[in-house]
Amino acid sequence: MKIIVTGATGLIGTAIVTKLIARGDHVTILSRGEPSKSDIQGAEYVKWTPGQEGEWQNAVDSKDGIIHLAGASIFGRRWNEDYKKEILNSRESGTRSIVDAIAKAGNKPKVLVSASGIGYYGKDTGEKIITEADPPGDDFLAEVCRVWEAEAAKAESYDVRRVSIRTAIVLDKNEGALNRMLLPFRLFAGGPLGSGEQWFSWIHIDDLSDIYIRALDDSLISGVINGGSPGPVKMKSFADTLGKVMHRPSWFRVPEFLMKIILGEAAEFVTGGQKVIPERLNNMNYKFKYPDVRMALENLLSKK
């Protein structure tokens, strides 16, 4: 298959592109910067300017599918009004650019698989079990996800199958949330974030990259799917399990006021929580490699 990927050098994109290349697909990466020697080998790079027309749009023609991941990091910086605008605009204008390129293509791709997030459901949904049928929340990140998905859905008007994957917290030892928690545990100062009683919906990077590729390949999948493990846990349980896997205590709770100092408004999306279930994947009898959090952490942190 001939596949375009945006956001390919991030945590999720790297895992997906590596698997696509390994199975023999031709991957074209739309990149805002010039590729470096450390970038993914075996892929074609095309310079991309989100929000602007250009020669990059020709790359969309005659491709089989697009995986669209690009957007400013949600937790890349402390939130202020300018950074919140960047988070929203990068997703809205970037996704709109991709759909505009699809509209102009003579031979259109069959599928657009676009990222979204479980932030769609709101920053704190308490004990409620959340599935794809639940409505959006009313906070900033919910609005970002709603706009993001709405832009991607416009591809359907060009007879292109669209899948939006509402991604949970991705577990990977080299990047992301888990990576940031490792040092405190190594220093015997690890523990839960916030109260510890909030639900923590997570997914192993290997499972998530497989889900994206399944959405790319399976013509029966369309619309929205929750990209999270079937086994969400309370934050305290996650921290306790991480401590056991690392042979470290989980004593030192990070208080909410400290997280607000570090993250600003974004802290609310860490101290809140959602019990998100991948109902559509479960109904497809999708087999997760790592449905259990201990199994996932042991795989990621083993000394292989």
MOJO-V580391 format. One record per residue. N is the residue number from 1. PSI is psi in radians with two decimals (NA if undefined). Layout:
N/PSI  N/PSI
//
This chain:
1/2.67  2/2.00  3/2.41  4/2.42  5/2.28  6/2.72  7/0.54  8/-0.35  9/0.05  10/-3.11  11/-0.93  12/-0.77  13/-0.73  14/-0.75  15/-0.73  16/-0.87  17/-0.69  18/-0.73  19/-0.68  20/-0.78  21/-0.71  22/-0.54  23/0.02  24/0.14  25/2.66  26/2.06  27/2.21  28/2.11  29/2.14  30/2.05  31/2.37  32/-0.38  33/3.01  34/2.43  35/2.54  36/3.03  37/-0.43  38/-0.13  39/3.00  40/2.24  41/2.54  42/0.03  43/2.69  44/2.41  45/2.36  46/2.28  47/2.29  48/2.32  49/1.67  50/2.42  51/-0.06  52/2.53  53/2.76  54/-3.10  55/-0.43  56/-0.46  57/-0.47  58/-0.44  59/-0.40  60/-0.51  61/2.32  62/0.29  63/2.70  64/-0.58  65/2.87  66/2.33  67/2.06  68/1.95  69/-0.19  70/2.51  71/2.63  72/2.44  73/2.28  74/-0.73  75/0.48  76/-0.50  77/2.87  78/2.32  79/2.33  80/-3.13  81/-0.66  82/-0.75  83/-0.58  84/-0.69  85/-0.69  86/-0.73  87/-0.83  88/-0.87  89/-0.63  90/-0.59  91/-0.74  92/-0.91  93/-0.63  94/-0.79  95/-0.69  96/-0.68  97/-0.74  98/-0.77  99/-0.66  100/-0.68  101/-0.66  102/-0.76  103/-0.62  104/-0.29  105/2.36  106/-0.77  107/1.74  108/2.61  109/2.74  110/-0.43  111/2.50  112/2.05  113/1.98  114/2.47  115/2.67  116/-2.90  117/2.79  118/-0.12  119/-0.30  120/-0.61  121/-0.09  122/2.78  123/-0.33  124/1.89  125/0.23  126/-2.38  127/-0.04  128/2.36  129/2.16  130/2.25  131/3.13  132/-0.33  133/-0.19  134/2.63  135/2.93  136/2.76  137/-3.00  138/0.42  139/-3.08  140/-0.87  141/-0.59  142/-0.71  143/-0.69  144/-0.86  145/-0.67  146/-0.80  147/-0.76  148/-0.87  149/-0.65  150/-0.70  151/-0.75  152/-0.65  153/-0.37  154/-0.35  155/-0.46  156/-0.44  157/-0.20  158/0.38  159/0.65  160/2.20  161/2.35  162/2.32  163/2.21  164/2.19  165/1.94  166/1.70  167/2.35  168/-3.06  169/2.17  170/2.24  171/2.10  172/2.41  173/-0.29  174/-0.44  175/2.89  176/-2.85  177/-0.79  178/-0.78  179/-0.67  180/-0.38  181/-0.27  182/-0.78  183/-0.85  184/-0.69  185/-0.69  186/-0.52  187/0.23  188/0.55  189/0.47  190/2.83  191/-3.13  192/2.72  193/2.33  194/-2.57  195/-0.48  196/-0.19  197/-0.12  198/2.61  199/2.51  200/1.87  201/2.22  202/2.97  203/2.46  204/2.43  205/-0.58  206/-0.72  207/-0.75  208/-0.76  209/-0.61  210/-0.66  211/-0.75  212/-0.75  213/-0.63  214/-0.74  215/-0.60  216/-0.74  217/-0.59  218/1.89  219/-0.19  220/-0.16  221/2.17  222/2.85  223/-2.41  224/2.40  225/2.56  226/2.12  227/1.23  228/2.83  229/2.66  230/0.01  231/1.10  232/2.65  233/2.86  234/2.61  235/-0.71  236/-0.71  237/-0.70  238/-0.83  239/-0.71  240/-0.75  241/-0.73  242/-0.74  243/-0.75  244/-0.74  245/-0.62  246/-0.01  247/0.82  248/2.69  249/2.82  250/1.26  251/-0.56  252/1.67  253/2.34  254/1.96  255/2.70  256/-0.65  257/-0.59  258/-0.68  259/-0.63  260/-0.61  261/-0.72  262/-0.78  263/-0.24  264/-2.50  265/-0.48  266/-0.39  267/-0.49  268/-0.45  269/-0.10  270/-0.72  271/-0.37  272/-2.96  273/2.84  274/2.39  275/1.43  276/2.29  277/2.36  278/1.21  279/-0.73  280/-0.71  281/-0.69  282/-0.71  283/-0.41  284/0.02  285/0.62  286/2.34  287/1.92  288/2.43  289/-0.57  290/1.31  291/-0.27  292/2.37  293/-0.64  294/-0.75  295/-0.75  296/-0.81  297/-0.68  298/-0.67  299/-0.78  300/-0.55  301/0.10  302/2.66  303/0.95  304/NA
//
